[in-house]
Amino acid sequence: MKRSMYCGEIRKEDIGKEIQVCGWVHSRRDHGGVIFIDLRDREGILQVVFEPERKEIFAAAEKMRSEYAIWTKGKLRQRPDGTINPHMPTGDAELVVSELEILNSSPALPFEISDWSDVSEEIRLKYRYLDLRRPVFQKNFIVRHKLSKAVRDFLNNEGFLEIETPFLTKSTPEGARDFLVPSRIHHGSFYALPQSPQLFKQILMVSGFDKYYQIARCFRDEDLRADRQLEFTQIDMEMSFIDEEDIIGVTEKMLAWAFKQTVDLDIKTPFKRISYAEAMLKYGSDKPDTRFEMEIADFSEELKNCGFSVFANVLAKGKCVRGLAIPKGAVLSRSEIDGLTKFVGDFGAKGLAWMKITDTGAESNIVKYFKDEEIKTIIAKLGAKKGDLVVFLADDEKIAAQGLGALRLKMGKDLGLIDRKKFDFLWVVDFPLFEWDNTEHKWSALHHPFTSPKAGEILNEENAKNLRARAYDIVLNGVELGGGSIRIHRKDVQEKVFDLLNISPEAAKEKFGFLLDALSYGAPPHGGIALGFDRMCALICGEESIREVIAFPKTQKALDPLSNAPSPVGEKQLRELGIKISLKQAAK
């Protein structure tokens, strides 16, 4: 090895040692005949000194510029008084160079290698090899590595077996669009890249591997946003002869271990639990951010006979009225409140009613329609205080929940109510088994079609809306970190669920025949969970987007500016696959 230490590992106690280091020139300073450079590697920065007495080395140092790759040898010494940098781990020492080799030069950079460099994402991804040299990204990927190792260490010690599942598999309906891979040998047939290892890990349970895990690569052909990529990584686990408590328990232990090993953070267990119904009511979301309060309350019962016709008419149609108290929101102007009305309108809400809480009670143009007792009930139920703004949505439950839930998050951020340093885990449980698809006019699985219903549930069309799932999601800081369920392990139950999802026996056999056959051979009770590894890394690193913890991500337009993927392929390759491109389609 050409280095004896990393630059960023050097500490005060290393002073006096002769060492060799390699890295990139982060910056260069010429101070009256002495040249200083900050030499950077993945662990940090070290100040390196070139003295004029060594003429040949000094002349070479004069030619060096940012991002030259160099090797150097020398002796560490204490920095002179007044030049120690307490903000750098290596700030007590500097390396006095005795030997130097310039390994490679660099042209002018498209952007500065700095955590504060302001450049478009398109340029950053085009020159990703430079972008990844930034200290913040070096740290992000060290964290990613440590997290991966910690997860593996924990699960290995718990008796789990790491087993790989196929990348080339059968296309099955799992919610998102599959990536298809044409077969060269079987023209007209396609493999699919897995959206998850779901079916294979269930088959592993049937096969007798009672504790499986995999840090799995998954693929979904879907529109991208901050927490979505075409290819992503998840911590995938499955266990046999267990129930929900076993999976929840091992997941909590794993996360506590992983956070401690990765960032030396103590995570308190057990995590809080709330039901899906409570989450949707109080927070307007099935992935609530509970780092701050501001809970939503329902007033459908209390206001069903109120004199405000807008509320009364909505409630008469079987819909709901829900409210939220915005702390110190009474200072908002009418135009600012109109902005909030427009904001919830994006979620389908037709309007936003409001009241300002004052010394004398409530003020607004709708207060006159409410009895004093109704106003007192509103204030008490929301815990509203003087100076707060109470807002209401009157609509169906889904729109009221989504609108107020989004508004709650917006105001939490705008008002600085969220503790950014806090890691707040909770479980959401007792999900519905199905949800109604208004577009397809049929029931669809809220999680996936292999989720087991609660024991004793009557599986028929009339009872579909009341069916509950043995499912559980884990949420961290308002982000769905992962989800799982106890699976259906009996063929007859799986067939009934397929029937309720309008999947015909023929379609079920074509898509899932191998799973149904496996379930008939003494399949044990089993269940598992999948945790978003990229999301977890992003949260630990304080990043808003998972693109900042994925080495080579795609843009929001699903492009890779570095390699220019996707790109056309040659006619010969297409002929081998039995594929012909329509000129009309290509033009689109």
VOGU-3710 file (C-alpha; in Angstrom, 3 decimals, decimal comma):
1> mkrsmycgei> 0,000/0,000/0,000  1,255/3,482/-0,848  -0,276/4,928/2,350  0,455/4,144/5,986  -2,528/6,139/7,292  -5,631/7,925/6,004  -5,423/11,708/6,134  -8,536/12,016/8,281  -7,324/9,453/10,853  -4,370/11,517/12,065
11> rkedigkeiq> -4,605/12,875/15,616  -2,464/14,838/18,060  -0,866/11,657/19,431  0,527/10,840/15,962  2,778/13,914/15,980  6,395/12,874/15,441  5,587/9,908/13,210  6,900/9,559/9,667  3,961/8,593/7,427  2,874/8,179/3,819
21> vcgwvhsrrd> -0,486/9,500/2,651  -2,387/9,663/-0,654  -5,306/11,767/-1,768  -6,540/14,752/-3,716  -5,502/18,385/-3,447  -8,510/19,989/-1,807  -7,037/23,500/-1,724  -3,630/25,170/-2,137  -2,234/28,261/-0,385  1,080/30,042/-0,977
31> hggvifidlr> 2,118/31,912/2,187  5,287/33,866/1,522  7,492/31,082/0,264  5,813/28,195/2,091  3,101/26,242/0,273  0,242/24,664/2,185  -2,219/22,207/0,692  -5,211/20,524/2,274  -4,939/16,882/1,242  -8,260/15,017/1,208
41> dregilqvvf> -9,165/11,344/1,245  -12,320/9,506/2,250  -11,640/9,938/5,976  -10,953/13,675/6,021  -8,415/16,446/5,399  -4,798/16,894/6,498  -2,697/20,054/6,156  0,508/19,351/4,198  3,496/21,748/4,171  6,020/22,209/1,329
51> eperkeifaa> 9,132/24,114/2,420  11,389/25,939/-0,110  14,532/24,163/1,083  13,466/21,093/-0,889  13,636/22,870/-4,238  12,505/20,064/-6,561  9,519/19,130/-4,389  8,626/22,789/-3,862  8,677/23,425/-7,622  6,322/20,486/-8,159
61> aekmrseyai> 3,998/21,801/-5,435  3,840/25,177/-7,175  2,307/23,465/-10,218  -0,340/21,507/-8,307  -3,980/22,516/-8,567  -7,308/21,333/-7,135  -8,016/17,600/-7,490  -4,496/16,572/-8,479  -4,002/13,040/-7,131  -0,729/12,823/-5,170
71> wtkgklrqrp> 1,337/10,603/-2,910  3,542/12,158/-0,273  5,806/11,141/2,553  6,952/13,165/5,505  6,967/13,763/9,243  4,048/14,980/11,315  4,665/18,001/13,497  2,653/20,173/15,853  1,091/23,165/14,131  2,577/26,467/15,360
81> dgtinphmpt> 0,712/28,408/18,054  -2,214/30,315/16,638  -2,643/28,015/13,637  -4,268/25,021/15,353  -7,717/24,381/13,910  -10,045/23,080/16,676  -12,826/22,513/14,132  -10,858/19,780/12,303  -10,116/16,349/13,852  -6,627/16,657/12,294
91> gdaelvvsel> -6,274/20,322/13,253  -3,357/19,842/15,695  -0,966/18,336/13,148  0,587/19,074/9,778  2,747/16,948/7,505  6,133/18,358/6,425  6,843/16,796/3,029  10,102/14,983/2,303  8,965/13,056/-0,797  6,263/13,744/-3,377
101> eilnsspalp> 4,791/12,014/-6,411  2,096/13,593/-8,564  0,027/10,583/-9,594  -2,351/12,432/-11,913  -3,348/15,956/-12,843  -6,829/17,432/-13,269  -8,295/20,014/-15,641  -10,509/22,874/-14,450  -13,476/21,452/-12,560  -17,136/21,758/-13,644
111> feisdwsdvs> -17,910/22,583/-9,994  -16,074/22,948/-6,710  -15,510/19,824/-4,603  -17,191/21,302/-1,558  -20,201/20,575/0,620  -21,373/24,121/-0,121  -21,079/23,972/-3,901  -24,313/25,101/-5,545  -24,772/23,284/-8,854  -27,673/21,638/-10,663
121> eeirlkyryl> -28,413/17,983/-10,049  -28,068/17,261/-13,775  -24,432/18,456/-13,738  -23,731/16,728/-10,439  -24,933/13,388/-11,790  -23,125/13,816/-15,104  -19,875/14,189/-13,159  -20,917/11,846/-10,375  -17,332/10,661/-9,850  -16,482/14,234/-8,818
131> dlrrpvfqkn> -19,716/14,765/-6,878  -18,983/11,671/-4,781  -15,605/13,109/-3,766  -17,390/15,723/-1,633  -16,768/15,093/2,079  -20,494/14,893/2,853  -20,982/12,069/0,347  -17,891/10,238/1,511  -19,459/10,284/4,996  -22,870/9,209/3,652
141> fivrhklska> -21,455/6,110/2,017  -19,341/5,211/5,026  -22,588/5,354/7,045  -24,314/3,192/4,407  -21,547/0,600/4,640  -21,633/0,584/8,460  -25,412/0,211/8,484  -25,285/-2,708/6,062  -22,634/-4,432/8,161  -24,534/-3,840/11,404
151> vrdflnnegf> -27,742/-5,318/9,963  -25,910/-8,382/8,678  -24,040/-8,877/11,958  -27,259/-8,705/13,979  -29,299/-11,041/11,780  -26,448/-13,542/11,475  -26,185/-13,646/15,276  -29,960/-14,165/15,507  -29,763/-17,304/13,371  -30,999/-15,832/10,080
161> leietpfltk> -29,674/-17,203/6,795  -28,796/-14,801/3,969  -30,220/-16,333/0,782  -30,301/-14,673/-2,629  -33,413/-14,733/-4,798  -33,580/-14,340/-8,608  -33,326/-11,085/-10,552  -34,871/-12,699/-13,617  -38,315/-13,923/-12,664  -41,974/-13,992/-13,717
171> stpegardfl> -44,054/-10,846/-14,155  -46,701/-10,720/-11,420  -49,076/-7,909/-10,393  -47,566/-6,370/-7,232  -48,790/-2,782/-7,466  -46,165/-1,032/-9,587  -45,170/-1,597/-13,214  -42,593/-4,331/-13,864  -39,349/-3,882/-15,741  -39,433/-6,496/-18,485
181> vpsrihhgsf> -36,408/-8,315/-19,927  -36,909/-10,021/-23,322  -35,692/-13,597/-23,636  -33,258/-14,290/-26,488  -33,913/-18,018/-26,293  -37,709/-17,830/-25,999  -38,819/-15,135/-28,434  -41,969/-13,346/-27,364  -41,495/-14,213/-23,697  -40,154/-11,931/-20,995
191> yalpqspqlf> -38,551/-12,084/-17,605  -39,420/-9,417/-15,044  -37,031/-7,767/-12,616  -38,379/-8,273/-9,075  -40,336/-5,495/-7,377  -39,526/-7,397/-4,187  -38,496/-10,961/-3,278  -42,009/-11,513/-1,844  -43,018/-14,796/-3,500  -39,581/-16,364/-3,292
201> kqilmvsgfd> -39,130/-15,608/0,390  -42,517/-17,219/1,078  -41,385/-20,271/-0,865  -38,201/-20,330/1,231  -40,449/-20,581/4,298  -42,264/-23,541/2,720  -38,815/-25,001/2,035  -37,926/-25,060/5,729  -35,550/-22,088/5,993  -37,343/-20,615/8,979
211> kyyqiarcfr> -35,242/-17,422/9,249  -34,308/-15,734/5,969  -32,892/-12,309/5,190  -31,430/-10,490/2,239  -30,264/-6,946/1,583  -32,145/-7,111/-1,668  -32,078/-5,095/-4,861  -35,587/-4,323/-6,124  -36,909/-2,719/-9,309  -40,071/-0,738/-10,061
221> dedlradrql> -40,863/1,084/-13,285  -42,597/4,096/-11,734  -42,445/7,872/-11,709  -39,628/9,175/-9,527  -39,589/11,588/-6,595  -37,354/12,221/-3,593  -37,999/8,832/-1,958  -38,332/6,768/-5,147  -35,829/5,270/-7,577  -36,213/2,735/-10,368
231> eftqidmems> -33,838/0,449/-8,477  -33,595/0,452/-4,717  -32,449/-1,640/-1,776  -34,442/-3,137/1,066  -33,698/-5,174/4,165  -35,880/-8,207/3,518  -36,763/-10,645/6,310  -39,084/-13,630/6,690  -39,706/-16,068/9,550  -41,759/-19,233/10,059
241> fideediigv> -43,798/-20,505/13,026  -44,149/-16,995/14,432  -46,700/-14,225/14,941  -46,688/-10,427/14,693  -44,984/-9,930/18,056  -41,983/-12,031/17,014  -41,393/-9,968/13,868  -41,971/-6,632/15,594  -39,638/-7,651/18,419  -36,729/-8,741/16,213
251> tekmlawafk> -37,136/-5,641/14,008  -36,950/-3,301/17,010  -33,871/-5,091/18,337  -32,207/-4,956/14,918  -32,847/-1,218/14,506  -31,619/-0,432/18,025  -28,439/-2,425/17,363  -27,906/-0,918/13,895  -28,326/2,702/15,013  -25,969/2,161/17,942
261> qtvdldiktp> -23,297/0,539/15,783  -23,659/2,997/12,896  -24,025/6,409/14,563  -23,691/5,574/18,286  -27,321/6,504/18,922  -29,383/4,821/21,648  -32,863/3,932/20,390  -35,487/3,336/23,053  -37,615/0,208/22,652  -40,370/-0,908/22,517
271> fkrisyaeam> -41,651/1,570/19,924  -45,039/3,264/20,219  -47,980/1,639/18,427  -51,125/3,201/17,010  -53,895/1,791/14,883  -54,377/2,749/11,233  -57,738/4,337/12,133  -56,150/6,466/14,884  -53,297/7,538/12,594  -55,682/8,649/9,854
281> lkygsdkpdt> -57,915/10,492/12,343  -55,279/12,273/14,450  -52,583/12,846/11,828  -54,335/12,450/8,473  -51,681/9,954/7,373  -50,773/6,289/7,772  -47,151/7,419/8,218  -47,541/10,159/10,834  -44,731/12,422/11,962  -45,108/12,353/15,743
291> rfemeiadfs> -42,096/14,544/16,535  -44,615/17,338/17,180  -48,219/17,441/18,398  -50,903/19,412/16,500  -53,402/16,564/16,374  -56,515/16,615/14,183  -59,914/16,145/15,856  -63,267/15,015/14,484  -66,364/17,143/15,222  -68,933/15,207/13,199
301> eelkncgfsv> -70,961/14,244/16,257  -70,626/17,542/18,150  -71,567/19,741/15,177  -74,244/17,621/13,483  -76,944/20,058/14,622  -74,942/23,273/14,283  -76,357/26,337/12,540  -73,555/26,531/9,949  -75,221/25,164/6,828  -71,951/24,167/5,113
311> fanvlakgkc> -71,121/21,768/7,969  -74,690/20,624/8,468  -75,179/19,750/4,800  -71,923/17,809/4,621  -72,737/15,863/7,783  -76,249/15,105/6,510  -74,607/13,306/3,571  -72,668/11,011/5,922  -69,373/12,840/5,517  -67,283/14,440/8,289
321> vrglaipkga> -66,041/17,701/9,816  -62,496/17,728/11,169  -60,395/20,497/12,668  -56,816/21,452/13,460  -55,400/24,145/15,767  -52,378/25,951/14,301  -50,229/27,357/17,153  -50,048/31,189/17,090  -51,738/31,057/13,692  -54,046/33,976/14,554
331> vlsrseidgl> -51,335/36,328/13,307  -51,843/35,054/9,758  -53,382/37,597/7,411  -56,464/36,909/5,323  -54,327/36,455/2,209  -52,115/33,953/4,062  -55,204/32,011/5,157  -56,377/32,078/1,535  -53,024/30,495/0,682  -53,763/27,673/3,119
341> tkfvgdfgak> -57,174/27,231/1,480  -55,477/26,878/-1,904  -52,991/24,415/-0,393  -55,682/22,014/0,878  -57,528/22,478/-2,413  -54,727/20,507/-4,073  -55,942/17,509/-2,051  -59,533/17,848/-3,255  -60,888/20,056/-0,445  -63,537/22,553/-1,539
351> glawmkitdt> -62,781/25,132/1,141  -61,225/25,845/4,535  -63,296/27,307/7,371  -61,451/29,043/10,208  -61,638/30,780/13,580  -59,059/32,849/15,459  -58,898/32,187/19,206  -58,793/35,391/21,270  -59,207/36,489/24,909  -62,969/36,476/24,455
361> gaesnivkyf> -63,277/33,131/22,650  -63,334/32,826/18,866  -63,509/35,330/16,040  -64,374/34,844/12,352  -67,281/35,402/10,004  -68,685/31,926/10,826  -68,642/32,142/14,652  -72,194/33,567/14,735  -73,558/30,246/13,438  -72,303/28,275/16,448
371> kdeeiktiia> -73,608/28,023/20,002  -71,296/28,964/22,862  -71,156/25,335/23,973  -70,096/24,248/20,486  -67,289/26,819/20,442  -66,118/25,681/23,898  -66,155/22,052/22,723  -64,041/22,912/19,671  -61,481/24,800/21,765  -61,312/22,099/24,437
381> klgakkgdlv> -61,082/19,150/22,047  -58,230/20,729/20,082  -56,515/22,183/23,137  -56,541/25,519/21,307  -54,990/28,497/23,085  -55,162/32,250/22,743  -53,485/33,261/19,484  -54,143/29,946/17,734  -55,922/29,566/14,403  -58,494/26,759/14,197
391> vfladdekia> -59,183/25,467/10,685  -61,836/22,990/9,512  -62,412/20,744/6,529  -65,899/19,412/5,823  -65,748/16,610/3,270  -65,484/12,845/2,958  -63,036/11,192/5,345  -60,276/10,623/2,787  -60,151/14,251/1,589  -60,428/15,651/5,132
401> aqglgalrlk> -57,621/13,373/6,332  -55,292/14,070/3,406  -55,931/17,825/3,396  -55,501/18,405/7,131  -52,678/15,861/7,353  -50,699/17,720/4,682  -51,523/21,083/6,255  -50,377/19,805/9,649  -46,995/18,813/8,188  -46,637/22,089/6,305
411> mgkdlglidr> -47,334/24,193/9,392  -45,108/21,983/11,546  -42,220/22,738/9,179  -43,092/26,410/8,631  -43,443/27,086/12,376  -40,264/25,180/13,322  -42,135/22,697/15,510  -40,168/19,655/14,314  -37,054/18,548/16,193  -34,745/17,647/13,295
421> kkfdflwvvd> -32,311/15,806/15,562  -34,948/13,434/16,917  -35,529/9,872/15,688  -39,122/8,976/16,499  -40,180/5,419/15,645  -43,680/4,030/15,824  -45,698/1,111/14,514  -48,976/1,519/12,654  -51,114/-1,619/13,021  -54,636/-2,922/12,349
431> fplfewdnte> -54,786/-1,934/8,690  -57,781/-2,698/6,491  -57,149/-5,739/4,305  -58,587/-4,069/1,187  -59,242/-0,603/-0,204  -61,758/0,310/-2,888  -60,301/1,312/-6,250  -62,597/3,991/-7,711  -60,887/3,776/-11,101  -61,129/0,000/-11,541
441> hkwsalhhpf> -64,335/-0,283/-9,467  -63,038/-3,224/-7,483  -61,276/-4,064/-4,246  -57,476/-3,953/-4,196  -55,037/-5,127/-1,532  -53,931/-2,281/0,756  -50,516/-3,955/1,158  -50,307/-6,968/-1,170  -52,570/-9,936/-1,941  -50,584/-12,371/0,226
451> tspkageiln> -51,394/-10,590/3,519  -53,342/-12,703/5,986  -56,687/-11,453/7,306  -57,233/-11,367/11,064  -58,313/-14,666/12,548  -62,048/-15,327/12,352  -62,714/-12,794/9,554  -65,505/-13,726/7,139  -64,075/-13,656/3,629  -66,932/-12,562/1,401
461> eenaknlrar> -67,839/-9,580/-0,784  -70,357/-8,195/1,708  -67,751/-8,074/4,466  -64,826/-6,877/2,314  -64,788/-3,299/3,667  -64,629/-4,566/7,261  -61,779/-7,050/6,819  -58,656/-6,284/8,788  -55,108/-7,333/7,934  -52,401/-8,879/10,066
471> aydivlngve> -50,154/-6,111/8,783  -47,822/-3,592/10,401  -45,845/-0,610/9,111  -42,891/0,947/10,845  -42,649/4,734/10,570  -39,675/6,975/11,317  -40,095/10,772/11,416  -43,099/10,706/9,123  -41,475/8,347/6,617  -42,699/4,814/6,029
481> lgggsirihr> -39,498/2,956/6,792  -40,970/-0,426/6,027  -43,929/-2,707/6,226  -44,808/-6,312/6,587  -47,454/-8,815/7,484  -48,278/-12,319/8,493  -48,781/-14,120/5,181  -51,541/-16,412/4,034  -50,139/-19,933/4,445  -53,200/-21,942/3,346
491> kdvqekvfdl> -54,063/-22,429/-0,311  -57,843/-22,238/0,216  -57,598/-18,887/2,046  -55,280/-17,487/-0,631  -57,743/-18,520/-3,329  -60,611/-16,773/-1,491  -58,561/-13,560/-1,243  -57,747/-13,752/-4,956  -61,466/-14,139/-5,652  -62,308/-11,010/-3,612
501> lnispeaake> -59,636/-9,132/-5,564  -61,337/-10,156/-8,788  -58,442/-12,414/-9,788  -59,986/-15,367/-11,593  -58,820/-18,945/-10,873  -57,263/-19,025/-14,349  -55,403/-15,750/-13,793  -54,319/-16,864/-10,302  -52,934/-20,103/-11,705  -51,109/-18,282/-14,511
511> kfgflldals> -49,597/-15,598/-12,272  -49,202/-17,359/-8,924  -49,574/-21,072/-9,683  -46,172/-21,944/-8,262  -47,031/-20,212/-4,962  -50,453/-21,852/-4,697  -48,889/-25,259/-5,331  -46,238/-24,602/-2,665  -48,885/-23,591/-0,091  -50,603/-26,947/-0,526
521> ygapphggia> -47,505/-28,846/0,661  -47,622/-28,197/4,399  -46,704/-24,524/4,278  -46,029/-23,254/7,828  -47,468/-20,039/9,292  -45,013/-17,324/8,317  -44,536/-13,598/7,988  -41,965/-10,933/7,518  -41,082/-7,337/6,856  -39,141/-5,251/4,343
531> lgfdrmcali> -37,376/-2,053/5,400  -36,268/0,624/2,957  -32,493/0,590/3,274  -31,984/3,733/1,155  -34,602/5,626/3,173  -32,998/4,581/6,432  -29,590/5,768/5,230  -31,057/9,095/4,102  -32,761/9,673/7,461  -29,613/8,830/9,434
541> cgeesirevi> -27,532/11,151/7,226  -30,095/13,963/7,414  -30,728/13,927/3,652  -34,071/14,841/2,072  -33,586/12,576/-0,960  -32,435/8,975/-1,235  -30,462/10,039/-4,314  -27,875/11,432/-1,893  -27,185/7,965/-0,440  -27,280/5,990/-3,711
551> afpktqkald> -23,971/5,995/-5,565  -25,368/6,222/-9,095  -29,033/7,284/-9,022  -31,346/8,271/-11,864  -32,810/11,743/-12,288  -36,521/12,451/-11,842  -36,824/11,861/-15,596  -35,402/8,336/-15,101  -32,115/9,210/-16,849  -28,508/8,529/-15,890
561> plsnapspvg> -26,497/11,563/-17,103  -23,215/9,763/-16,302  -23,670/6,769/-18,631  -26,455/8,273/-20,803  -28,769/5,383/-19,973  -31,273/4,463/-21,254  -29,994/4,459/-24,826  -30,888/2,806/-28,143  -29,341/-0,567/-28,990  -28,156/-1,954/-32,298
571> ekqlrelgik> -30,309/-3,721/-34,882  -28,342/-6,951/-34,392  -29,200/-7,097/-30,685  -32,872/-6,495/-31,449  -32,933/-9,223/-34,098  -31,420/-11,700/-31,627  -34,258/-10,898/-29,225  -36,928/-11,082/-31,901  -37,865/-7,423/-31,336  -38,693/-4,775/-33,898
581> islkqaak> -39,033/-1,121/-32,872  -41,978/0,777/-34,309  -40,782/4,030/-35,848  -43,897/5,781/-34,548  -43,233/4,574/-31,003  -39,552/5,498/-31,234  -40,499/9,027/-32,320  -42,637/9,440/-29,203
//
